[in-house]
Amino acid sequence: MPGRLSAYRDVAPPGKVDLLQQLSKQVRGQRMLHVNASRAVGGVAEMLQHLIPLLSELGIQARWEVMEGTESFYEATELFHLGLQGLDVKVPEALVDGYLECCRTNARSLDLSADIVMTHDVPPLALVDEAPADARWLWQCHLDLSHPQRKIWSLLRPSVAKYDAVVFSLPQFAQPLALPQFLIYPSIDPLSDKNRELAPEELDQILEKLQIPRDKPILLEVSGFNRFTDPLGALAAYRRVKTHHDCRLVLAGAMPMDGPASQRIVEEVRDAAAKDEDVHLLLLNPGSDLEINALQRSAAIVIQNSVREGFGTTVAEAMWKGKPVIAAETEGITLQVRFGQTGYTVNSVEGTAFYARYLLGNPSIAEEMGRRGREVARQYFLITRHVGEYLSLMLLMGRS
């Protein structure tokens, strides 16, 4: 989108846009390719949708390729994801072979010509086995890799070792590897439909469509329904809060797409909340960015109850909207939430309930936390910072 970068002058830290324009002069014309497994679903796809146009505007020949997978490919990558995040899983040899064959097929069909090739997470990891010799290859891992299952990590590590560098979201995720490792936080786009300002009438229309009344304070959790989130824990915390404050709980997440386990979690939450009219379970379709925006802006408190989180972009989104956050004490969240300043990190249902009651009873403190959270998000978690770090990475990794 021509001229879009200038629109960030009003929201990014002062001087940031000028810095990007100066930095881009040193890498202008370089070819940067990103590869992942989806153009529409997931946090990586969401970031790339906004990063690619800005890189292109700055003179980078930025492209994005998406893999096509077989059923065994997706089954294998799902198990790899779970194992890398610490679950005890077993991957049959046939699935491993199917994954590797699918990567070989994609390596032949995709256009991998570039100066810098960045693959994201597990699906495209083994593409490096067929890497053209004239490119620098970087693997960006967005997962919580702090305590991976060793068998899964040992299985994937030979492919990781073939890269020229690895990019993690947190220092705690780094692994013993004989290659450079870089740290780049994910980001949010403050001008996207998910994060832009909403007019009062627009906000009202969206909430009316979702059938969410605004007559009571809203506790909100936006997350997927999978084994690493804990919506039942959020529901249990809400019930403890409800004994002191008349409030609502909204659990919003994408329609489950990853098998029967997620479907079961949705059914468990639906059954547990069936008799409470103040609990709203929203299964959102892909692309429901305005709906998420409106929910976050209408919430009194945002909860993020994930037991594992590489980096919770929903936390950064809530902070940008000036909301205090109560979140599980995981590595990807403690980076964002400053305890007692922008929200609270907890490790129990009781802790979530305690701080929610405290904030509902002290709205001025909640408002000040939200104000500080927005400024932390401005400094560290906006897309302009992300673009600058990609430009710096290109400068460091480019061939002389």
C-alpha positions in Angstrom: 0.0 0.0 0.0 1.8 3.1 -1.2 2.6 5.6 1.5 1.3 3.4 4.3 4.5 3.7 6.3 4.0 7.4 6.9 0.7 6.6 8.7 2.7 5.0 11.5 4.2 8.4 12.5 1.2 9.1 14.7 1.4 5.8 16.7 5.0 4.7 16.6 7.7 6.1 19.0 9.0 9.5 17.7 11.6 9.2 14.9 11.0 5.5 14.3 9.7 5.9 10.8 12.6 8.1 9.8 15.0 5.5 11.3 13.4 2.7 9.2 13.7 4.8 6.0 17.4 5.4 6.7 18.2 1.8 7.6 16.4 0.5 4.6 18.8 2.3 2.3 21.6 -0.1 3.3 19.6 -3.2 2.2 17.3 -1.9 -0.5 16.9 -4.2 -3.4 17.7 -7.4 -1.4 15.3 -10.3 -1.9 13.7 -11.6 1.3 11.5 -14.7 1.2 9.2 -15.9 4.0 7.8 -19.4 4.1 5.1 -20.9 6.4 2.2 -23.3 6.2 -0.8 -20.9 5.9 -1.7 -17.6 4.4 -4.8 -17.1 6.5 -4.7 -18.9 9.9 -2.4 -18.3 12.8 -0.2 -15.6 14.3 2.6 -16.0 11.8 0.2 -15.5 8.9 -1.3 -12.5 10.6 2.1 -10.8 11.1 3.3 -11.6 7.5 0.2 -10.1 6.0 1.3 -6.7 7.5 5.1 -7.0 7.4 5.4 -7.9 3.7 3.8 -4.7 2.4 5.9 -2.5 4.7 9.1 -4.2 3.7 8.2 -3.8 0.1 7.5 -0.1 0.6 11.0 0.3 2.0 12.5 -1.2 -1.2 12.9 -4.8 -0.1 11.9 -7.4 -2.6 9.8 -9.2 0.0 7.8 -12.4 -1.0 5.8 -15.0 0.9 5.4 -18.6 -0.1 3.0 -21.0 1.5 3.6 -24.8 1.7 1.0 -27.4 0.6 0.8 -30.4 2.8 -0.7 -33.9 2.9 -2.7 -35.3 5.8 0.4 -37.1 7.2 2.4 -33.8 6.9 -0.1 -31.9 9.1 -0.4 -34.7 11.5 3.3 -34.9 11.9 3.8 -31.1 12.3 1.1 -31.0 15.0 2.9 -33.7 17.0 6.2 -31.9 16.4 4.7 -28.6 17.8 3.4 -30.4 20.9 6.7 -32.1 21.5 8.8 -29.0 21.1 6.5 -27.3 23.7 7.2 -30.1 26.2 4.5 -32.7 25.8 5.3 -36.3 25.7 4.4 -37.4 22.2 5.4 -40.2 19.9 5.7 -39.6 16.1 5.5 -42.8 14.0 8.2 -43.3 11.5 5.7 -43.3 8.7 4.6 -39.7 9.7 8.2 -38.5 9.8 8.8 -40.0 6.3 5.6 -38.3 5.1 6.7 -35.0 6.5 10.2 -35.1 4.9 8.8 -36.2 1.6 6.3 -33.3 1.6 9.1 -30.9 2.3 11.1 -32.3 -0.6 8.0 -31.9 -2.9 7.5 -28.3 -1.8 11.2 -27.5 -2.2 10.8 -28.5 -5.9 7.5 -26.6 -6.4 8.1 -23.4 -4.5 10.1 -20.5 -5.8 12.9 -20.4 -3.1 15.1 -17.9 -4.9 16.1 -15.1 -2.5 19.0 -13.5 -0.7 17.5 -14.3 2.7 15.0 -17.1 3.2 13.2 -17.2 6.5 11.1 -20.2 7.4 8.6 -20.1 10.3 8.1 -22.8 12.8 8.1 -26.5 12.1 6.2 -27.1 8.8 8.9 -25.6 6.4 11.8 -26.5 8.7 13.2 -29.3 6.5 13.0 -27.2 3.3 16.6 -26.3 4.2 17.6 -29.9 3.2 17.1 -28.8 -0.4 18.3 -25.2 0.0 19.8 -23.4 -2.9 23.4 -22.6 -2.3 23.1 -18.9 -3.1 20.8 -17.9 -0.2 21.2 -17.3 3.5 18.6 -19.5 5.4 17.1 -18.4 8.8 14.7 -20.4 10.9 12.3 -18.4 13.0 10.8 -20.4 15.9 7.8 -18.8 17.5 7.1 -21.7 19.9 8.0 -22.0 23.6 11.1 -24.1 23.2 12.3 -23.7 26.8 11.7 -27.4 27.7 11.3 -29.4 24.5 10.8 -33.1 24.5 14.3 -34.4 23.8 13.4 -37.1 21.3 11.5 -34.6 19.1 14.2 -32.0 19.4 16.9 -34.6 18.5 14.8 -35.6 15.5 14.5 -32.0 14.2 17.9 -30.6 15.3 19.8 -31.9 12.2 17.7 -29.7 10.0 18.0 -26.8 12.3 21.8 -27.1 12.2 21.8 -26.6 8.4 20.5 -23.1 8.8 22.8 -20.0 8.8 21.0 -18.6 11.9 18.0 -19.1 14.1 15.6 -16.5 15.4 13.7 -17.0 18.7 11.1 -14.9 20.5 12.7 -15.1 23.9 16.2 -15.7 25.3 14.8 -18.7 27.3 14.0 -20.5 24.1 17.6 -20.6 22.8 19.2 -24.0 22.4 22.8 -25.2 22.3 23.6 -24.8 18.6 26.8 -24.0 16.7 25.2 -21.2 14.7 24.2 -17.6 15.4 20.9 -17.1 17.4 18.9 -13.8 17.3 16.0 -12.5 19.4 13.0 -10.9 17.7 9.7 -10.4 19.5 6.5 -10.8 17.4 4.5 -7.7 16.9 1.0 -6.2 16.3 -0.1 -3.8 13.7 -1.7 -0.8 15.4 -3.4 0.3 12.1 -4.9 -3.1 11.3 -8.6 -3.9 11.8 -7.8 -5.9 14.9 -6.0 -2.9 16.6 -7.2 0.4 15.0 -9.4 2.8 16.9 -13.1 2.1 16.6 -15.8 4.7 16.6 -18.4 4.3 19.4 -21.2 3.5 17.0 -19.0 0.9 15.3 -18.2 -0.7 18.6 -21.8 -0.8 19.6 -22.8 -2.4 16.3 -20.2 -5.2 16.6 -21.1 -6.0 20.2 -24.8 -6.1 19.3 -24.1 -8.5 16.5 -22.1 -10.7 18.9 -25.0 -10.4 21.4 -22.7 -9.2 24.2 -24.4 -6.7 26.5 -22.3 -4.0 28.1 -24.4 -3.6 31.3 -21.7 -5.3 33.4 -17.9 -5.4 33.5 -16.5 -7.9 31.0 -13.7 -10.3 31.7 -12.3 -11.4 28.4 -10.1 -14.2 27.2 -9.2 -14.5 23.5 -7.3 -17.7 22.7 -7.5 -20.9 20.8 -9.2 -24.0 22.2 -6.4 -26.4 22.6 -4.5 -28.3 25.2 -2.1 -25.4 25.9 -5.0 -23.0 26.8 -7.1 -23.4 29.9 -10.6 -21.9 29.3 -12.0 -24.0 32.1 -9.5 -22.3 34.4 -10.7 -18.9 33.3 -14.3 -20.0 33.9 -13.3 -21.2 37.4 -11.7 -17.8 38.2 -14.7 -15.9 36.9 -17.0 -17.8 39.2 -14.8 -16.8 42.2 -15.0 -13.2 41.0 -18.7 -13.4 40.5 -19.2 -13.9 44.3 -17.9 -10.3 44.8 -18.7 -8.5 41.5 -21.6 -8.8 39.1 -19.7 -9.3 35.8 -19.6 -11.2 32.5 -17.1 -13.6 31.1 -16.4 -13.8 27.3 -14.3 -16.7 26.0 -13.6 -16.0 22.3 -11.5 -18.1 20.0 -11.2 -19.5 16.5 -13.4 -22.3 15.5 -11.5 -25.5 16.3 -9.7 -26.7 13.2 -7.1 -29.1 14.7 -9.0 -32.2 15.5 -11.2 -33.8 18.1 -9.2 -32.7 21.1 -10.1 -29.1 20.6 -13.7 -30.0 19.9 -13.8 -31.8 23.2 -12.5 -28.8 25.1 -15.2 -26.6 23.5 -17.9 -29.0 24.5 -16.5 -29.2 28.1 -16.6 -25.4 28.3 -20.1 -25.2 26.8 -21.4 -27.8 29.3 -19.7 -26.2 32.3 -21.2 -22.8 31.4 -24.6 -23.9 30.1 -26.6 -22.5 33.0 -24.9 -19.2 33.4 -26.3 -16.4 31.1 -23.3 -14.2 31.9 -20.8 -16.6 30.3 -20.5 -16.2 26.5 -18.6 -18.7 24.4 -17.8 -17.2 21.0 -16.4 -19.4 18.2 -15.1 -17.0 15.6 -14.4 -17.5 12.0 -10.9 -16.7 10.5 -10.7 -13.0 9.7 -12.9 -11.9 12.7 -10.4 -9.1 13.4 -13.0 -6.3 14.0 -14.9 -8.6 16.4 -11.8 -9.3 18.5 -10.9 -5.6 18.5 -14.4 -4.6 19.8 -14.3 -7.3 22.4 -10.9 -6.2 23.7 -11.9 -2.5 23.8 -15.1 -3.3 25.7 -13.4 -5.5 28.3 -12.7 -4.3 31.8 -9.9 -6.9 32.2 -8.2 -9.2 29.7 -7.2 -12.7 30.9 -4.7 -14.9 29.2 -4.6 -18.2 30.9 -2.3 -20.2 28.5 -0.1 -22.8 30.3 2.4 -22.5 27.4 2.9 -19.4 25.3 5.7 -18.6 22.9 4.6 -15.0 22.8 1.0 -13.9 23.4 0.1 -11.4 20.8 -3.4 -11.1 22.4 -1.6 -9.7 25.4 0.1 -7.0 23.3 -3.2 -6.3 21.6 -4.9 -5.8 25.0 -2.1 -3.6 26.3 -2.3 -1.4 23.1 -6.0 -0.9 23.8 -5.2 0.3 27.4 -6.5 -2.8 29.2 -4.9 -4.3 32.3 -3.9 -8.0 31.8 -4.0 -10.9 34.2 -2.0 -13.7 32.6 -0.4 -17.0 33.4 3.2 -16.9 34.5 4.7 -18.3 31.3 7.9 -17.1 29.6 6.2 -15.5 26.6 3.9 -13.5 28.8 6.2 -12.3 31.6 8.1 -10.5 28.9 5.1 -8.3 28.3 3.2 -8.0 31.5 5.0 -6.0 34.1 3.8 -7.2 37.5 1.9 -4.5 39.3 2.5 -2.0 36.5 0.6 -3.1 33.4 -1.2 -6.1 35.0 -0.4 -9.3 37.0 1.1 -12.7 36.2 -0.3 -15.6 38.2 0.1 -19.3 38.6 -3.4 -20.3 39.9 -7.1 -19.9 39.4 -7.2 -18.2 42.8 -4.5 -15.7 41.8 -6.5 -14.8 38.7 -9.6 -14.3 40.7 -7.9 -12.3 43.4 -6.4 -9.7 41.1 -9.5 -9.5 39.0 -11.5 -8.7 42.1 -8.9 -6.1 43.1 -9.0 -4.4 39.7 -12.8 -4.4 39.5 -12.9 -2.8 43.0 -10.2 -0.2 42.1 -11.1 1.1 38.6 -8.6 4.0 38.8 -5.7 1.6 39.3 -7.0 -0.5 36.4 -7.1 2.6 34.2 -3.5 3.6 35.1 -2.3 0.1 34.4 -3.9 0.2 31.0 -2.3 3.6 30.3 1.1 2.2 31.2 0.5 -0.9 29.2 -0.3 1.0 26.0 3.0 2.8 26.3 5.0 -0.4 26.8 3.2 -1.8 23.7 4.2 1.3 21.8 7.8 1.0 22.6 8.3 -2.7 22.2 5.5 -4.6 20.4 4.5 -2.6 17.4 5.2 -3.6 13.8 7.6 -0.7 13.2 10.0 -2.2 15.7 9.6 -5.6 14.0 10.4 -4.2 10.6 13.5 -2.5 11.9 14.8 -5.7 13.3 14.2 -7.6 10.1 16.1 -4.8 8.2 19.0 -5.1 10.7 19.0 -8.9 10.4 19.2 -8.6 6.6 22.2 -6.2 7.0 23.9 -8.6 9.4 23.2 -11.8 7.3 23.6 -10.4 3.8 26.4 -11.6 1.7 29.3 -9.3 1.0 
